[in-house]
Amino acid sequence: MSSSFLPQPLNLSPEQHGAWNRRKYVAECAVTFLANKAQPLDDAIIAHLQNYVAGDATLGQAIGRMVDHFALQPQEFGVLQHQ
């Protein structure tokens, strides 16, 4: 899976490194899912997920921000609305 996300900082502890990799895996799964539902995938969505990967937002916060984004851009994500 090729990553849409920035590489992790070099100064992370082993625990932080593992947590980063887990968050990145979850975010990449979300990108794969969303890319199959909405073309093209918006940079704002990647930015919300990058905040999650970096540990600056929880997964719930990132999802909430993506839902808000979808609500503001319904014409771009119409395929998601009724499934």
ChimeraX commands (.cxc) that place a marker at each C-alpha (Angstrom):
marker #1 position 0.00,0.00,0.00 radius 0.5
marker #1 position 1.57,3.32,-0.98 radius 0.5
marker #1 position 1.16,6.00,1.61 radius 0.5
marker #1 position -0.63,9.32,1.21 radius 0.5
marker #1 position 0.87,10.48,4.49 radius 0.5
marker #1 position 4.03,12.21,5.60 radius 0.5
marker #1 position 6.78,10.00,7.05 radius 0.5
marker #1 position 7.02,9.82,10.80 radius 0.5
marker #1 position 9.56,11.95,12.65 radius 0.5
marker #1 position 12.90,10.27,13.31 radius 0.5
marker #1 position 12.97,11.09,17.02 radius 0.5
marker #1 position 10.05,8.87,18.11 radius 0.5
marker #1 position 10.41,6.33,20.89 radius 0.5
marker #1 position 9.69,2.67,20.05 radius 0.5
marker #1 position 6.21,3.01,21.58 radius 0.5
marker #1 position 5.50,6.18,19.61 radius 0.5
marker #1 position 6.82,4.50,16.46 radius 0.5
marker #1 position 4.41,1.58,16.93 radius 0.5
marker #1 position 1.47,3.89,17.65 radius 0.5
marker #1 position 2.27,5.98,14.54 radius 0.5
marker #1 position 2.36,2.84,12.38 radius 0.5
marker #1 position -0.99,1.61,13.78 radius 0.5
marker #1 position -2.64,4.99,13.14 radius 0.5
marker #1 position -1.11,5.14,9.66 radius 0.5
marker #1 position -2.48,1.67,8.83 radius 0.5
marker #1 position -5.99,2.68,9.95 radius 0.5
marker #1 position -5.78,5.92,7.97 radius 0.5
marker #1 position -4.57,4.10,4.84 radius 0.5
marker #1 position -7.51,1.69,5.14 radius 0.5
marker #1 position -9.83,4.72,5.32 radius 0.5
marker #1 position -8.20,6.22,2.22 radius 0.5
marker #1 position -8.66,2.96,0.33 radius 0.5
marker #1 position -12.32,2.77,1.36 radius 0.5
marker #1 position -13.04,6.40,0.51 radius 0.5
marker #1 position -11.15,6.26,-2.78 radius 0.5
marker #1 position -13.50,3.48,-3.86 radius 0.5
marker #1 position -16.51,5.66,-2.99 radius 0.5
marker #1 position -15.52,9.15,-4.14 radius 0.5
marker #1 position -13.21,10.12,-6.96 radius 0.5
marker #1 position -10.92,11.98,-6.67 radius 0.5
marker #1 position -10.11,11.90,-2.97 radius 0.5
marker #1 position -9.98,15.46,-1.64 radius 0.5
marker #1 position -6.77,16.89,-0.11 radius 0.5
marker #1 position -8.78,18.05,2.91 radius 0.5
marker #1 position -9.63,14.43,3.73 radius 0.5
marker #1 position -5.96,13.46,3.58 radius 0.5
marker #1 position -5.14,16.43,5.84 radius 0.5
marker #1 position -7.71,15.32,8.45 radius 0.5
marker #1 position -6.31,11.80,8.38 radius 0.5
marker #1 position -2.72,13.11,8.55 radius 0.5
marker #1 position -3.64,14.87,11.79 radius 0.5
marker #1 position -4.81,11.51,13.13 radius 0.5
marker #1 position -1.67,9.71,11.93 radius 0.5
marker #1 position 0.52,12.35,13.61 radius 0.5
marker #1 position -1.41,11.97,16.86 radius 0.5
marker #1 position -2.78,15.52,16.70 radius 0.5
marker #1 position -6.39,14.28,16.52 radius 0.5
marker #1 position -8.23,11.18,17.62 radius 0.5
marker #1 position -9.79,8.91,15.03 radius 0.5
marker #1 position -13.20,10.16,16.14 radius 0.5
marker #1 position -12.15,13.77,15.62 radius 0.5
marker #1 position -10.75,12.99,12.17 radius 0.5
marker #1 position -13.93,11.16,11.17 radius 0.5
marker #1 position -16.08,14.02,12.48 radius 0.5
marker #1 position -14.08,16.52,10.46 radius 0.5
marker #1 position -14.40,14.36,7.35 radius 0.5
marker #1 position -18.16,14.06,7.84 radius 0.5
marker #1 position -18.38,17.84,8.21 radius 0.5
marker #1 position -16.35,18.21,5.02 radius 0.5
marker #1 position -18.63,15.77,3.16 radius 0.5
marker #1 position -21.68,17.72,4.38 radius 0.5
marker #1 position -20.21,20.94,2.97 radius 0.5
marker #1 position -19.32,19.31,-0.37 radius 0.5
marker #1 position -22.29,16.97,-1.09 radius 0.5
marker #1 position -21.96,17.23,-4.87 radius 0.5
marker #1 position -18.46,15.72,-4.65 radius 0.5
marker #1 position -19.53,12.85,-2.41 radius 0.5
marker #1 position -23.04,12.05,-3.63 radius 0.5
marker #1 position -22.20,8.37,-3.99 radius 0.5
marker #1 position -21.74,8.17,-0.19 radius 0.5
marker #1 position -25.09,9.69,0.72 radius 0.5
marker #1 position -27.53,6.81,0.23 radius 0.5
marker #1 position -25.54,3.65,0.80 radius 0.5
marker link #1:1,2 radius 0.2
marker link #1:2,3 radius 0.2
marker link #1:3,4 radius 0.2
marker link #1:4,5 radius 0.2
marker link #1:5,6 radius 0.2
marker link #1:6,7 radius 0.2
marker link #1:7,8 radius 0.2
marker link #1:8,9 radius 0.2
marker link #1:9,10 radius 0.2
marker link #1:10,11 radius 0.2
marker link #1:11,12 radius 0.2
marker link #1:12,13 radius 0.2
marker link #1:13,14 radius 0.2
marker link #1:14,15 radius 0.2
marker link #1:15,16 radius 0.2
marker link #1:16,17 radius 0.2
marker link #1:17,18 radius 0.2
marker link #1:18,19 radius 0.2
marker link #1:19,20 radius 0.2
marker link #1:20,21 radius 0.2
marker link #1:21,22 radius 0.2
marker link #1:22,23 radius 0.2
marker link #1:23,24 radius 0.2
marker link #1:24,25 radius 0.2
marker link #1:25,26 radius 0.2
marker link #1:26,27 radius 0.2
marker link #1:27,28 radius 0.2
marker link #1:28,29 radius 0.2
marker link #1:29,30 radius 0.2
marker link #1:30,31 radius 0.2
marker link #1:31,32 radius 0.2
marker link #1:32,33 radius 0.2
marker link #1:33,34 radius 0.2
marker link #1:34,35 radius 0.2
marker link #1:35,36 radius 0.2
marker link #1:36,37 radius 0.2
marker link #1:37,38 radius 0.2
marker link #1:38,39 radius 0.2
marker link #1:39,40 radius 0.2
marker link #1:40,41 radius 0.2
marker link #1:41,42 radius 0.2
marker link #1:42,43 radius 0.2
marker link #1:43,44 radius 0.2
marker link #1:44,45 radius 0.2
marker link #1:45,46 radius 0.2
marker link #1:46,47 radius 0.2
marker link #1:47,48 radius 0.2
marker link #1:48,49 radius 0.2
marker link #1:49,50 radius 0.2
marker link #1:50,51 radius 0.2
marker link #1:51,52 radius 0.2
marker link #1:52,53 radius 0.2
marker link #1:53,54 radius 0.2
marker link #1:54,55 radius 0.2
marker link #1:55,56 radius 0.2
marker link #1:56,57 radius 0.2
marker link #1:57,58 radius 0.2
marker link #1:58,59 radius 0.2
marker link #1:59,60 radius 0.2
marker link #1:60,61 radius 0.2
marker link #1:61,62 radius 0.2
marker link #1:62,63 radius 0.2
marker link #1:63,64 radius 0.2
marker link #1:64,65 radius 0.2
marker link #1:65,66 radius 0.2
marker link #1:66,67 radius 0.2
marker link #1:67,68 radius 0.2
marker link #1:68,69 radius 0.2
marker link #1:69,70 radius 0.2
marker link #1:70,71 radius 0.2
marker link #1:71,72 radius 0.2
marker link #1:72,73 radius 0.2
marker link #1:73,74 radius 0.2
marker link #1:74,75 radius 0.2
marker link #1:75,76 radius 0.2
marker link #1:76,77 radius 0.2
marker link #1:77,78 radius 0.2
marker link #1:78,79 radius 0.2
marker link #1:79,80 radius 0.2
marker link #1:80,81 radius 0.2
marker link #1:81,82 radius 0.2
marker link #1:82,83 radius 0.2
view
